[in-house]
Amino acid sequence: MSQEPVPKIRLLLVDDHALFREGLARLLASEPDFEVVVPCATGDEALRVLDSAKIDLILLDYDLDGETGARFLVRAMQRGFQGRVLVVTAGLSDVEVTDILRLGVTGIFLKHNPPGLLAKAIRKVMEGEVWLDQRYLKVLLKESRAAVEDGSGRKLSARELEVLRSLLKGMANKEIAVGLRISESSVKATLQQLFLKTGVRTRSQLVRVALEQYKEYL
């Protein structure tokens, strides 16, 4: 009786260092449940692959030649990518970690870790878990607890603060939805909650209140 084939996790590897990229592609291809679709050197190459192939997980270097990982993720989501993303990097600042967590990445893997650990990280992420190095856990905790109170004791949630930050950048609802990796209806619902909590009726009034009352948190 023949065994059924092992389901493959289809991987897109994006890294601008050829030696690392090709070596990692060979390492991952040796795993029975992995399939490296196409190793890519640039964001543009990766977007072309996303347009033509089903990808389960992107392994993304943050510092691409001429583009940050965060910028690439925004472009990928604008094209409809809904898979998982594991950032593989030499290191990130707290600001960079915050940016990519807001964009919905499902893990951060440091390049100095043993190669065999990456296979474990990929499988954990595909099972729905988040993979973070210990040094970045504090950033995640800070984000999850990001709630503030105004003088009346009303709280703003982490999501509401994210939407306020996006409003201050002049972003439309659709752009906010893509940037936060949520639906446009969720953005509208969050805005309604902000209107109720702040007692304003328009986006411009909400921006003014944000600058006056919550500037230190934005």
WOPE-V121875 format. One line per field, one symbol per residue. ss: DSSP state (~ for helix, > for strand, _ for the rest). phi: phi as a letter, one per 40 degrees, with the letter a starting at -180 (. if undefined). psi: psi as a letter, one per 30 degrees, with the letter a starting at -180 (. if undefined). A space follows every 50 residues. Layout:
ss->???
phi->???
psi->???
This chain:
ss->________>>>>>>___~~~~~~~~~~~~____>>>___>__~~~~~~~~ ~~____>>>>__>>__>>~~~~~~~~~~_____>>>>>>____~~~~~~~ ~~____>>>>____~~~~~~~~~~~~____>>_~~~~~~~~~~~___>>_ ____>>_~~~~~~~~~~~____~~~~~~~~___~~~~~~~~~~~~~~~__ __~~~~~~~~~~~_~~~_
phi->.cccccdcccbbcbaccdccccccccccccccbbbccacbcbcccccccc cbbcbcaccbcccccgaccccccccccccgcbccbbcbacibcdcccdcc cccgcbibbccccddccccccccccccgcbbbcdccccccccccbcbbbc ccgcbbcdccccccdccccgccdcccccccfbccccccccccccccccgb bbcccccccdccbbdcbb
psi->kkkkkkkkjjkjkjkgjeeeeeeeeeeeffkfgkjjdkkkfleeeeeeee fflkkekkjkkeiljgkleeeeeeeeefggkgalkjkjlfllleeeeeef effgkgljkkfflkeffeeeeeeeeffglkjkkeffeeeeeeefgiklka fggkkkleeeeeeeeeefggkleeeeeeefhlleeeeeeeeeeeeeefgl fleeeeeeeeeefgeff.
